[in-house]
């Protein structure tokens, strides 16, 4: 006698719960299982598809997750046209704008597909307008040649802008990332539900024109600013009704790319002074810029009482990496005593044939972070070195890390109140 029950005797709700459990954690094995389950029967198909199509990527040539559905603009439009129900499963859309999207005929098809999305949570926009025209004409619908779009794309000239604006106005859309090379993005396109805003590299000249304002400015809780001109617009810009472009009061996480200028310090200080509940501050610094002023930028009194987590990413560009790390140590010195930091995380990306810092610099870092009464709440210090795999193989970095902690960071290593961890990972260029 068969000791196992027939599948038909198992409640369908149990199968649905198992599929949902697989979809909640998107590992490679779980994705394989979801794809296999989708072929079992008609009942399983939509249960699996709502997880498989939760994140969709359009026009991206490289991807780290091979189980995320990826398609060209045309393929995306065709698939959604044949199965509109798939659009209702999309929670995160990563759309890489290419030259083809400047063609109004194709844009109309893509717009029809985007119209079917009704429960989006996150929109990521990239711009890779690098190839030539997709038609024989050098001009698309009377517009200037594609060559002029190679370095940037003007938001107001994008045929899909109304479609993206509709997605941003959905009550479910919480996050927007404008990743790169998009100029003149209009903050008026943000819907009231958007809480996370990332304005990435080469996103500049925020537009203040175009749409009438309706309702209060969006109240952001997470903000990343990559461009100093964008930061200045956010600080001084006003809507025509006199309101600021965004409400910063509830920002809890702020990321800012540091530039070597007093203007960076001033803009950072003005922005964080508006953030009454800021808990996380991340900054990215290239070694040709100075970190001087970081402590001053975080000086507003409200920040000293709320900031819990500080993360600094240093990108070493030259042959000598000591200067930026030394500058970071001095900025930390300025923050001693007046803080409630719980964690400090430092990521150092190092090119080949470069030393990060001498023992003397590390000794100074150790001394600053173990000064009595200077860091009353500090619990964790994390330092990650990112080095090319080839360069790691030529040296003994495990030995170097062990020597670093035992010789130059003795106080932190032996501290009973602060947990210090160092690691070395592969650099991805």
Helices and strands as residue ranges (DSSP letters): G 7-9, H 12-24, H 28-37, H 42-52, E 55-58, E 69-71, H 73-82, G 84-89, E 92-97, G 99-102, H 104-114, E 122-127, G 146-149, E 153-154, G 155-157, H 161-168, E 175-178, E 182-183, G 187-189, E 196-199, E 222-225, H 228-236, E 253-257, H 262-273, E 280-286, H 294-297, H 301-306, E 309-315, H 322-334, E 343-349, H 359-369, E 380-387, H 389-394, H 397-403, I 404-408, H 410-414, E 419-426
